[in-house]
Amino acid sequence: MNFAKEQIQTSDELSEMSMGLWEGCSHSEIYTPEVVSLVESSQPDFCAPSGESLRQVEFRMVQFLNGTIARLPEKLRADFSMHHQNDNQG
């Protein structure tokens, strides 16, 4: 995409979902029928022990995006908003 290295922003707010104590465990070790039922019944608020929920991931990512867009110059914000509206209509 030809971005200069100094234009690339990193943030912990964009990291993958933390699976807490389940990190590194195999799918079959964790997702028993009982756990699957619990996950399905409590989404988006379910989280692994010491992990985070889908709602928490969404919140931190939205916080990042809101902060990033708020720092954009007005012209870029207007262009971004117009582009986003066109995507939603198409």
C-alpha positions, 0 to 999 in steps of 0.5 A, a space after each residue: 500500500 506504499 505507506 511510509 513507515 512513520 505513517 503506520 500507527 500501532 496500538 494495543 487497542 488493535 490487538 487480537 482478543 485475549 483468551 486469558 487462561 485459555 491461550 495456547 489450549 486446543 479447541 477440543 480441550 476448551 469447547 465442550 458442549 457445556 462451554 459452547 452452550 454457555 458461550 452461545 447463551 451469554 454472547 457478546 459478554 462471555 469471556 474466557 477466564 482472565 480473557 476478554 469478551 467480544 463486547 470488550 474487544 469492540 469497545 477498545 477498537 471503537 475507542 481507537 477508531 474514534 480517537 484516530 478519526 477525531 485527530 484527522 484534519 477536517 477535510 479528511 474526516 469529511 471525505 471519510 464520512 462521505 465515503 462511509 455513507 456511500 458504502 452503506 448506500 451501495 
